Amino acid sequence: MMDLENEKIDNLVARLDELVRWRPGGDGSYQDPNSALSRIQGKTNHVVMGRRGSGKTRLLSELSREAEEKDVLVIKFGVEEAKELAYPDILIQILRSFVESFHSRLTEKPDLLTKDWFLGYSQKVTHPVNEYIKGKKRKELLPKVEKLRDRLNALLEESDEIDAEYQRSESGEKSEELGIGGGVEKSGKDARFNRTTREMSSESRTSLARQKENKKEKVERLLLDFKDLMEGVAEHFGSCIFFVVDDFYFIRRIDQPPVIDYIHRICKDSSSFLKIATIRHRSQLYEEKDLRRGVVAGHEAQVVDLELPLGRLDSINRFLKALWRGVCEEVGIEDPESIFKGQGFEQAVLASGGVPRDFFGVVKTSISISRERNEDSVGKMRVNEAAQQYAEDTKMPELQVDTEEGSGVERELRDLMLFDIVRFCRDIKKKNCFHINKDALDAEPGIKRLVDLLVDARLIHLITDNTSNSKRAGRYSAYFLDVGLYAHPQRRGENSIDEVAFWVRDDAGRLKNLERSPVYQPRKYGQLEELARRVRDKEVDLKDAILSGSIDMSDTDGKTQDMIDQLKLEMPVTTDE
């Protein structure tokens, strides 16, 4: 056992804190799951899929580092910094960022007496003609870059003017609605004036909509100019270009197809390639309405999936163990396993759901809890406490942040769905795993989307998306309830959870223990909407309701507990068993 009260553990906790919030430019060894780095370096378009904390940003950072070493020009943009923008403004911002990067690359000069400086000087001496031609080409490209940058800046300024005019129109209409006569109906000239003002407001709205459509057309006309510039830059540097877009899911779903479609058309039939990182079920890469827009995953862009289903727990265990050893070596801990006792490490792997950031977060918290208890190592019980705290402090708040703006109804239904699943598994069946019939799920696409959103939020975890059961007909998807929602140490005796060892396989390689998991019968989407209407006015904090079975409710006021009990009565159990 290792004493947790020492400087190396202090450094470890600090390092884990950094890794939980890793940012581009961070250091540390990189573990490559599924050979993702070697795949994404290929000269084709790629879409990296993974939940929050699965390593998408780190993978793109490693791609940038290795690509630059191979003289590939990497142009990066993080959508989160512009996530408030709608289409086409978000596209204009991305294009402007790309053009700014072109300008920086064409004008940058190496520092005096550095390796790059000596290399450039050597090229001028040994290949003066080539360097002259390159200098001439650079002078031809810079005016094109600056012209395109100015046009994009003008379009963004136009956006600001349109928004300002819209705000003035809205403000004027609201003032007219309020009136100055205390609600007294106007007549004659005043009445005609009011009608004219409302009509002008309507005309103004139409005009603003027309201006926005015109702006989309202006952006469309820039495509060939951008493509021409891009090919000139690639030729000048003698390399291909990787356009890297991180956090693509922050773009509104309705705007994602036209944005990725535009960038894909820029890259098509060229030496430039698109590398996008996103979350699977928060992304819409393709649509076919009046026009076909977007990219078809697996055809026009290859998918690099950073997720491993929990059914492959052995592979997840090896991956996280390698990560853990690397982190411990960084701070001088020679025996990483000595920090845990019993099933502590294995429980931390389960509590992470296979997501590296969540693994680091749970381990960091469990070390802190163990130190508070004056313990010399981390066991399963402390990991469970940490998982519950991590779910409450990190996962549940992220669940609210990750919901798309303007989808309050979906957020409400999603939270109700989570409450229903947690109650079914934890409070009624007392199991940590459950099945859903695939046909039943496919028959309710709205419910399927809610389940997918909960998987993306790391509150339920996919074990396998296709399994059978000797006791039941049909095909099933199997899921694991997040440890933080069921495994608080105070759940003992008749309230304890039967933790299904779902990862155990029989001689044929099948997950034999999954048959012990109950079948959850999803509600109809309309039923869930009706339930939402009925509980909306009950002032129940669904977060408390979801977590209530995993925390001590003795400090919860009676009113809240009554509301939660009422909510349970409103939602009778649904199961096909």
C-alpha positions as CSV (number, residue, x, y, z in Angstrom):
1,M,0.0,0.0,0.0
2,M,1.1,3.6,-0.6
3,D,0.7,6.4,1.9
4,L,-1.7,8.9,0.3
5,E,-0.3,11.7,2.3
6,N,2.9,12.5,0.4
7,E,4.2,15.0,-2.1
8,K,4.0,12.6,-5.1
9,I,0.2,12.1,-4.4
10,D,-0.1,15.9,-4.2
11,N,1.5,16.1,-7.7
12,L,-0.7,13.3,-9.0
13,V,-3.9,15.0,-7.9
14,A,-2.7,18.3,-9.5
15,R,-1.9,16.4,-12.7
16,L,-5.3,14.6,-12.7
17,D,-6.9,18.1,-12.3
18,E,-5.0,19.2,-15.5
19,L,-6.1,16.1,-17.4
20,V,-9.8,16.5,-16.4
21,R,-9.6,19.9,-18.1
22,W,-7.0,19.2,-20.8
23,R,-6.5,21.9,-23.4
24,P,-4.5,22.1,-26.6
25,G,-0.8,22.7,-25.8
26,G,-1.0,20.4,-22.7
27,D,1.8,17.9,-22.3
28,G,1.9,14.3,-21.3
29,S,2.1,10.9,-23.0
30,Y,-0.6,10.0,-25.5
31,Q,-2.3,6.6,-25.6
32,D,-3.8,5.9,-29.0
33,P,-7.1,3.9,-28.8
34,N,-7.9,1.8,-31.8
35,S,-5.0,3.3,-33.8
36,A,-7.1,6.5,-34.2
37,L,-4.1,8.8,-34.7
38,S,-2.6,6.7,-37.6
39,R,-6.1,6.6,-39.2
40,I,-6.9,10.3,-39.0
41,Q,-3.5,11.2,-40.7
42,G,-4.8,9.6,-43.9
43,K,-5.4,11.9,-46.9
44,T,-9.2,11.7,-46.8
45,N,-12.0,13.4,-44.9
46,H,-12.6,12.2,-41.3
47,V,-15.2,12.7,-38.6
48,V,-14.0,11.8,-35.1
49,M,-16.9,10.6,-32.9
50,G,-16.8,10.5,-29.1
51,R,-18.5,11.6,-26.0
52,R,-17.3,14.5,-23.8
53,G,-13.9,13.6,-22.4
54,S,-13.2,10.7,-24.8
55,G,-10.1,12.4,-26.2
56,K,-11.3,14.1,-29.4
57,T,-9.5,17.4,-28.8
58,R,-6.3,15.6,-27.6
59,L,-6.4,13.4,-30.8
60,L,-6.7,16.5,-33.0
61,S,-3.9,18.2,-31.1
62,E,-1.7,15.1,-31.7
63,L,-2.8,15.1,-35.4
64,S,-1.6,18.7,-35.7
65,R,1.7,18.0,-34.1
66,E,2.5,15.0,-36.3
67,A,1.1,16.5,-39.5
68,E,3.2,19.7,-39.1
69,E,6.3,17.5,-38.7
70,K,5.4,15.9,-42.1
71,D,5.0,19.4,-43.7
72,V,1.2,19.2,-43.8
73,L,-0.4,22.6,-43.3
74,V,-3.0,22.3,-40.5
75,I,-5.6,25.0,-40.2
76,K,-7.7,24.7,-36.9
77,F,-10.9,26.2,-35.6
78,G,-12.7,25.5,-32.4
79,V,-16.5,26.0,-32.7
80,E,-17.1,26.6,-29.0
81,E,-15.7,30.1,-29.2
82,A,-18.4,31.0,-31.8
83,K,-21.2,28.7,-30.7
84,E,-23.8,31.6,-30.3
85,L,-23.7,32.2,-34.1
86,A,-26.3,30.8,-36.5
87,Y,-25.9,30.0,-40.1
88,P,-24.5,31.6,-42.2
89,D,-22.6,33.7,-39.6
90,I,-21.0,30.6,-38.1
91,L,-19.7,29.5,-41.5
92,I,-18.4,33.0,-42.2
93,Q,-16.5,33.0,-38.9
94,I,-15.0,29.6,-39.7
95,L,-13.9,30.7,-43.2
96,R,-12.5,34.0,-41.8
97,S,-10.4,32.0,-39.3
98,F,-9.1,29.8,-42.1
99,V,-8.1,32.9,-44.2
100,E,-6.5,34.5,-41.1
101,S,-4.4,31.3,-40.8
102,F,-3.4,31.6,-44.4
103,H,-2.3,35.2,-43.9
104,S,-0.3,34.2,-40.8
105,R,1.5,31.4,-42.6
106,L,2.3,33.5,-45.6
107,T,3.7,36.4,-43.5
108,E,5.4,34.7,-40.6
109,K,9.2,34.8,-40.4
110,P,11.3,32.5,-38.3
111,D,13.2,34.0,-35.3
112,L,16.8,34.8,-36.0
113,L,19.4,32.0,-35.7
114,T,16.7,29.3,-35.1
115,K,16.6,26.0,-36.9
116,D,13.9,27.3,-39.3
117,W,15.9,30.4,-39.9
118,F,19.0,28.4,-40.9
119,L,16.9,26.2,-43.1
120,G,15.4,29.2,-44.9
121,Y,18.8,30.8,-45.3
122,S,20.2,27.5,-46.7
123,Q,17.4,27.3,-49.2
124,K,18.1,30.8,-50.4
125,V,21.8,30.0,-50.9
126,T,21.4,26.6,-52.5
127,H,18.2,27.2,-54.5
128,P,18.0,30.9,-55.2
129,V,15.7,30.6,-58.3
130,N,13.2,28.4,-56.4
131,E,13.2,30.9,-53.5
132,Y,12.7,33.8,-55.9
133,I,9.7,32.0,-57.5
134,K,8.3,31.2,-54.0
135,G,8.7,34.8,-53.0
136,K,6.9,36.0,-56.1
137,K,4.1,33.5,-55.5
138,R,3.7,34.7,-52.0
139,K,3.3,38.3,-53.2
140,E,0.6,37.2,-55.6
141,L,-1.3,35.2,-52.9
142,L,-1.3,37.9,-50.1
143,P,-3.5,40.4,-52.0
144,K,-6.0,37.5,-52.6
145,V,-5.9,36.6,-48.9
146,E,-6.5,40.2,-47.8
147,K,-9.3,40.7,-50.3
148,L,-11.1,37.6,-49.2
149,R,-10.6,38.5,-45.6
150,D,-12.1,42.0,-46.2
151,R,-15.1,40.5,-47.9
152,L,-15.7,38.1,-45.0
153,N,-15.3,40.9,-42.5
154,A,-17.8,43.0,-44.4
155,L,-20.3,40.1,-44.3
156,L,-19.9,39.8,-40.6
157,E,-20.4,43.6,-40.2
158,E,-23.5,43.3,-42.4
159,S,-24.7,40.6,-39.9
160,D,-24.3,43.1,-37.1
161,E,-26.3,45.7,-38.9
162,I,-29.1,43.3,-39.7
163,D,-29.2,42.1,-36.1
164,A,-29.3,45.8,-34.9
165,E,-32.1,46.6,-37.3
166,Y,-34.0,43.6,-36.2
167,Q,-33.6,44.6,-32.6
168,R,-34.9,48.1,-33.4
169,S,-37.8,46.7,-35.2
170,E,-38.7,44.4,-32.3
171,S,-38.3,47.2,-29.8
172,G,-40.5,49.6,-31.9
173,E,-43.2,47.0,-32.2
174,K,-43.3,46.3,-28.5
175,S,-43.6,50.0,-27.8
176,E,-46.6,50.3,-30.1
177,E,-48.2,47.3,-28.4
178,L,-47.8,49.0,-25.0
179,G,-49.3,52.3,-26.4
180,I,-49.4,55.6,-24.6
181,G,-53.1,55.8,-24.0
182,G,-53.4,53.2,-21.2
183,G,-55.2,50.7,-23.5
184,V,-57.7,53.3,-24.9
185,E,-58.5,52.5,-28.5
186,K,-57.3,55.2,-30.9
187,S,-59.3,56.5,-33.8
188,G,-58.8,58.5,-36.9
189,K,-55.3,59.7,-37.7
190,D,-53.8,57.8,-34.7
191,A,-55.4,54.6,-35.7
192,R,-54.1,54.9,-39.3
193,F,-50.7,55.7,-37.9
194,N,-50.7,52.5,-35.7
195,R,-51.8,50.3,-38.6
196,T,-49.0,51.8,-40.7
197,T,-46.4,51.2,-38.0
198,R,-47.5,47.5,-37.7
199,E,-47.5,47.1,-41.5
200,M,-44.0,48.7,-41.6
201,S,-42.9,46.3,-38.9
202,S,-44.2,43.4,-41.0
203,E,-42.5,44.8,-44.1
204,S,-39.3,45.3,-42.1
205,R,-39.3,41.7,-41.0
206,T,-39.7,40.5,-44.6
207,S,-36.9,42.8,-45.6
208,L,-34.6,41.5,-42.9
209,A,-35.3,37.9,-43.9
210,R,-34.5,38.8,-47.5
211,Q,-31.3,40.4,-46.4
212,K,-30.3,37.2,-44.6
213,E,-31.0,35.2,-47.7
214,N,-29.0,37.6,-49.8
215,K,-26.1,37.1,-47.4
216,K,-26.2,33.3,-47.8
217,E,-26.0,33.9,-51.6
218,K,-23.0,36.1,-51.1
219,V,-21.3,33.5,-49.0
220,E,-22.1,30.9,-51.7
221,R,-20.4,33.0,-54.4
222,L,-17.2,33.1,-52.3
223,L,-16.7,29.3,-52.6
224,L,-14.8,29.3,-55.8
225,D,-12.6,32.2,-54.7
226,F,-11.8,30.4,-51.4
227,K,-11.1,27.1,-53.3
228,D,-8.8,28.9,-55.7
229,L,-6.9,30.6,-52.8
230,M,-6.7,27.3,-50.9
231,E,-5.1,25.5,-53.9
232,G,-2.7,28.4,-54.4
233,V,-1.6,28.2,-50.7
234,A,-1.2,24.4,-50.9
235,E,0.9,24.8,-54.0
236,H,3.1,27.5,-52.5
237,F,3.9,25.4,-49.4
238,G,4.2,22.2,-51.4
239,S,1.9,20.3,-49.1
240,C,-1.7,19.3,-48.5
241,I,-4.0,21.1,-46.1
242,F,-5.9,19.6,-43.1
243,F,-8.9,21.8,-42.1
244,V,-9.5,20.8,-38.5
245,V,-12.8,21.8,-36.8
246,D,-13.2,20.8,-33.2
247,D,-16.4,20.7,-31.1
248,F,-18.6,20.7,-34.3
249,Y,-21.6,19.7,-32.2
250,F,-21.8,23.2,-30.8
251,I,-23.2,24.3,-34.1
252,R,-27.0,24.2,-34.1
253,R,-28.2,20.9,-35.5
254,I,-30.3,22.6,-38.2
255,D,-27.2,24.5,-39.3
256,Q,-24.7,21.6,-39.3
257,P,-25.5,20.1,-42.8
258,P,-25.0,23.4,-44.8
259,V,-21.8,24.2,-42.8
260,I,-20.1,20.9,-43.4
261,D,-21.4,20.7,-46.9
262,Y,-19.7,24.1,-47.8
263,I,-16.4,23.1,-46.3
264,H,-16.6,19.6,-48.0
265,R,-17.2,21.3,-51.4
266,I,-14.1,23.5,-50.8
267,C,-12.0,20.4,-50.2
268,K,-13.5,18.2,-52.9
269,D,-11.1,17.2,-55.7
270,S,-8.2,19.0,-54.1
271,S,-5.2,18.3,-51.9
272,S,-7.2,19.6,-48.8
273,F,-9.0,17.4,-46.3
274,L,-11.6,17.9,-43.6
275,K,-11.1,16.6,-40.0
276,I,-14.1,17.2,-37.7
277,A,-14.6,16.2,-34.1
278,T,-18.1,15.9,-32.7
279,I,-20.5,13.9,-30.5
280,R,-22.5,11.3,-32.4
281,H,-26.0,11.9,-31.4
282,R,-25.7,15.7,-31.3
283,S,-24.7,15.8,-34.9
284,Q,-26.5,15.9,-38.2
285,L,-24.0,15.6,-41.0
286,Y,-26.5,15.1,-43.8
287,E,-29.9,16.2,-44.9
288,E,-32.0,15.9,-48.1
289,K,-34.7,18.6,-48.3
290,D,-34.9,20.9,-51.3
291,L,-31.2,20.2,-51.9
292,R,-28.9,17.4,-50.8
293,R,-26.5,19.0,-48.2
294,G,-23.8,17.6,-46.0
295,V,-21.6,14.5,-46.1
296,V,-22.5,10.9,-45.9
297,A,-20.5,9.2,-43.0
298,G,-18.6,6.2,-44.2
299,H,-18.6,7.5,-47.8
300,E,-17.6,11.1,-48.1
301,A,-16.0,11.2,-44.7
302,Q,-14.6,8.2,-42.8
303,V,-15.7,7.8,-39.1
304,V,-13.1,7.4,-36.4
305,D,-14.9,6.2,-33.3
306,L,-13.2,6.8,-30.0
307,E,-15.8,4.9,-28.1
308,L,-15.6,1.3,-26.9
309,P,-18.9,-0.3,-25.8
310,L,-18.7,-1.6,-22.2
311,G,-19.1,-5.1,-23.6
312,R,-15.4,-4.8,-24.4
313,L,-14.5,-4.0,-20.8
314,D,-11.2,-5.9,-21.1
315,S,-10.0,-3.6,-23.8
316,I,-11.2,-0.5,-21.9
317,N,-9.4,-1.8,-18.8
318,R,-6.1,-2.2,-20.7
319,F,-6.4,1.2,-22.3
320,L,-7.2,3.0,-19.0
321,K,-4.5,1.1,-17.1
322,A,-1.9,2.2,-19.7
323,L,-3.1,5.8,-19.3
324,W,-3.0,5.5,-15.5
325,R,0.6,4.1,-15.5
326,G,1.7,6.9,-17.8
327,V,0.3,9.6,-15.6
328,C,1.8,8.1,-12.5
329,E,5.2,7.8,-14.1
330,E,5.0,11.6,-14.9
331,V,4.9,12.4,-11.2
332,G,7.4,9.7,-10.1
333,I,5.1,7.0,-8.8
334,E,6.7,3.7,-9.6
335,D,3.9,1.4,-8.5
336,P,0.5,2.8,-9.7
337,E,-1.5,-0.2,-8.5
338,S,-0.4,0.5,-4.9
339,I,-2.8,3.5,-4.8
340,F,-5.8,1.1,-5.0
341,K,-6.9,-1.8,-2.9
342,G,-9.3,-4.6,-3.6
343,Q,-11.5,-3.8,-6.6
344,G,-10.8,-0.1,-6.4
345,F,-9.2,0.3,-9.8
346,E,-11.7,-2.0,-11.6
347,Q,-14.6,0.0,-10.1
348,A,-13.0,3.2,-11.2
349,V,-13.0,1.8,-14.8
350,L,-16.7,0.9,-14.5
351,A,-17.5,4.3,-13.0
352,S,-15.8,6.0,-16.0
353,G,-18.0,4.3,-18.5
354,G,-14.8,4.0,-20.6
355,V,-14.3,7.8,-20.9
356,P,-10.8,8.9,-20.0
357,R,-11.7,12.3,-18.6
358,D,-14.4,10.7,-16.3
359,F,-11.8,8.1,-15.1
360,F,-9.4,10.9,-14.1
361,G,-12.2,12.8,-12.5
362,V,-13.5,9.9,-10.4
363,V,-10.0,8.8,-9.4
364,K,-9.0,12.3,-8.3
365,T,-12.2,12.7,-6.2
366,S,-11.8,9.2,-4.7
367,I,-8.2,10.0,-3.7
368,S,-9.4,13.2,-2.0
369,I,-12.2,11.3,-0.1
370,S,-9.8,8.6,1.0
371,R,-7.3,11.2,2.3
372,E,-10.1,12.9,4.3
373,R,-10.8,9.5,5.9
374,N,-7.1,9.1,6.7
375,E,-6.9,5.9,4.6
376,D,-3.8,4.7,2.9
377,S,-5.4,3.5,-0.4
378,V,-8.5,3.8,-2.5
379,G,-11.1,1.0,-2.3
380,K,-14.3,0.3,-4.1
381,M,-16.5,2.1,-1.6
382,R,-14.6,5.4,-2.0
383,V,-14.8,5.1,-5.8
384,N,-18.6,4.7,-5.4
385,E,-18.8,7.9,-3.3
386,A,-16.6,9.7,-5.8
387,A,-18.7,8.5,-8.7
388,Q,-21.9,9.8,-7.0
389,Q,-20.2,13.2,-6.3
390,Y,-18.9,13.4,-9.9
391,A,-22.3,12.7,-11.3
392,E,-23.9,15.4,-9.2
393,D,-21.2,18.0,-9.6
394,T,-20.1,17.4,-13.2
395,K,-22.3,15.1,-15.3
396,M,-25.7,16.5,-14.3
397,P,-24.7,20.1,-14.9
398,E,-23.1,19.2,-18.2
399,L,-26.4,17.5,-19.2
400,Q,-28.1,20.9,-19.0
401,V,-25.2,22.8,-20.7
402,D,-25.2,20.3,-23.6
403,T,-28.8,20.6,-24.4
404,E,-29.3,22.7,-27.5
405,E,-30.6,26.2,-27.0
406,G,-34.3,26.4,-27.7
407,S,-35.1,22.8,-26.9
408,G,-36.5,23.2,-23.5
409,V,-39.2,20.6,-24.1
410,E,-36.6,18.0,-25.2
411,R,-34.6,18.8,-22.1
412,E,-37.7,18.2,-19.9
413,L,-38.5,14.9,-21.7
414,R,-34.9,13.8,-21.5
415,D,-34.8,14.4,-17.7
416,L,-38.1,12.6,-17.2
417,M,-36.7,9.7,-19.3
418,L,-33.6,9.5,-17.1
419,F,-35.8,9.6,-14.0
420,D,-37.9,6.8,-15.3
421,I,-34.9,4.6,-16.2
422,V,-33.2,5.2,-12.9
423,R,-36.3,4.5,-10.9
424,F,-36.9,1.3,-12.9
425,C,-33.4,-0.1,-12.5
426,R,-32.2,1.2,-9.2
427,D,-35.4,1.6,-7.1
428,I,-37.6,-1.2,-8.5
429,K,-35.5,-3.9,-10.1
430,K,-32.4,-3.1,-8.1
431,K,-30.1,-3.9,-11.0
432,N,-27.4,-1.9,-12.6
433,C,-28.1,-3.1,-16.2
434,F,-31.2,-3.2,-18.4
435,H,-32.3,-4.2,-21.9
436,I,-34.4,-2.3,-24.4
437,N,-36.1,-4.2,-27.3
438,K,-34.6,-2.8,-30.5
439,D,-37.9,-3.0,-32.4
440,A,-39.7,-1.1,-29.7
441,L,-37.0,1.6,-29.7
442,D,-37.0,1.9,-33.5
443,A,-40.7,2.3,-33.4
444,E,-40.4,5.4,-31.3
445,P,-37.7,7.6,-32.9
446,G,-38.3,10.4,-30.4
447,I,-37.7,8.1,-27.4
448,K,-34.6,6.6,-29.2
449,R,-33.2,10.1,-29.5
450,L,-33.7,10.7,-25.8
451,V,-31.9,7.4,-24.9
452,D,-29.1,8.4,-27.3
453,L,-28.8,11.8,-25.6
454,L,-28.5,10.1,-22.2
455,V,-25.7,7.8,-23.6
456,D,-23.9,10.9,-24.9
457,A,-24.3,12.5,-21.5
458,R,-22.5,9.5,-19.9
459,L,-25.4,8.8,-17.5
460,I,-26.2,5.5,-19.2
461,H,-23.6,3.5,-21.1
462,L,-24.0,1.1,-24.0
463,I,-22.9,-2.4,-23.3
464,T,-23.9,-3.9,-26.7
465,D,-26.3,-2.7,-29.3
466,N,-27.3,-6.2,-30.5
467,T,-27.9,-9.1,-28.2
468,S,-30.4,-11.8,-27.7
469,N,-31.9,-13.6,-24.7
470,S,-32.8,-17.2,-24.3
471,K,-35.8,-16.2,-22.1
472,R,-37.2,-13.6,-24.5
473,A,-37.8,-13.3,-28.3
474,G,-36.3,-10.5,-30.3
475,R,-33.1,-8.5,-30.4
476,Y,-32.0,-6.1,-27.6
477,S,-29.7,-3.3,-26.8
478,A,-28.1,-3.6,-23.4
479,Y,-27.2,-0.6,-21.2
480,F,-25.4,0.0,-17.9
481,L,-26.6,2.6,-15.4
482,D,-23.9,5.0,-14.4
483,V,-22.3,4.0,-11.1
484,G,-22.8,7.5,-9.7
485,L,-26.6,7.0,-10.0
486,Y,-26.9,3.8,-8.0
487,A,-23.8,2.8,-6.0
488,H,-23.8,5.1,-3.0
489,P,-22.5,3.2,0.1
490,Q,-25.7,3.9,2.1
491,R,-27.6,1.6,-0.2
492,R,-27.4,-1.6,1.9
493,G,-29.5,-4.5,2.8
494,E,-32.8,-4.7,0.9
495,N,-31.9,-1.4,-0.9
496,S,-28.6,-2.7,-2.2
497,I,-28.1,-3.1,-5.9
498,D,-27.4,-6.4,-7.6
499,E,-24.3,-5.5,-9.6
500,V,-24.5,-7.6,-12.7
501,A,-21.0,-8.7,-13.9
502,F,-22.1,-8.2,-17.5
503,W,-18.5,-8.5,-18.8
504,V,-18.1,-12.2,-18.0
505,R,-18.2,-14.3,-21.2
506,D,-19.0,-18.0,-21.7
507,D,-17.0,-20.4,-23.8
508,A,-18.7,-19.1,-27.0
509,G,-17.7,-15.5,-26.1
510,R,-21.2,-14.4,-25.2
511,L,-21.9,-12.0,-22.3
512,K,-23.7,-14.7,-20.3
513,N,-24.7,-12.6,-17.3
514,L,-26.7,-10.1,-19.3
515,E,-29.7,-12.4,-19.1
516,R,-30.1,-11.4,-15.5
517,S,-30.8,-7.8,-16.6
518,P,-34.5,-6.7,-16.7
519,V,-36.2,-5.4,-19.8
520,Y,-37.2,-1.7,-19.7
521,Q,-40.2,-1.0,-21.9
522,P,-40.0,2.6,-23.2
523,R,-43.0,4.8,-23.0
524,K,-44.6,6.2,-26.1
525,Y,-43.3,9.6,-26.9
526,G,-46.9,11.0,-26.5
527,Q,-47.2,9.4,-23.1
528,L,-43.9,11.1,-22.0
529,E,-45.2,14.5,-23.3
530,E,-48.4,14.0,-21.3
531,L,-46.4,13.1,-18.2
532,A,-44.3,16.2,-18.7
533,R,-47.4,18.4,-18.8
534,R,-48.8,16.8,-15.6
535,V,-45.6,17.2,-13.5
536,R,-44.5,20.6,-14.9
537,D,-46.4,22.5,-12.2
538,K,-45.4,20.3,-9.3
539,E,-42.1,22.1,-8.7
540,V,-40.1,18.9,-8.5
541,D,-36.4,19.3,-9.0
542,L,-35.8,16.4,-11.3
543,K,-32.1,16.4,-10.4
544,D,-33.0,15.7,-6.8
545,A,-35.5,13.1,-7.9
546,I,-32.8,11.3,-10.0
547,L,-30.2,11.4,-7.3
548,S,-32.5,10.9,-4.4
549,G,-32.0,7.1,-4.3
550,S,-28.3,7.4,-4.2
551,I,-27.9,10.1,-1.5
552,D,-29.0,10.4,2.1
553,M,-32.4,12.0,2.0
554,S,-32.5,12.8,5.7
555,D,-31.5,16.4,5.0
556,T,-34.1,16.8,2.3
557,D,-37.1,18.9,3.3
558,G,-40.4,17.1,3.5
559,K,-42.0,19.1,0.7
560,T,-39.4,18.0,-1.8
561,Q,-39.7,14.4,-0.7
562,D,-43.5,14.6,-1.0
563,M,-43.1,16.0,-4.5
564,I,-40.8,13.2,-5.5
565,D,-43.2,10.6,-4.2
566,Q,-46.0,12.3,-6.1
567,L,-43.9,12.2,-9.3
568,K,-43.4,8.5,-8.8
569,L,-47.2,8.0,-8.6
570,E,-47.6,10.0,-11.8
571,M,-45.2,7.6,-13.6
572,P,-46.3,3.9,-13.1
573,V,-43.7,1.3,-13.9
574,T,-43.6,0.1,-17.5
575,T,-42.0,-3.3,-18.2
576,D,-42.8,-6.2,-20.5
577,E,-41.7,-8.8,-18.0
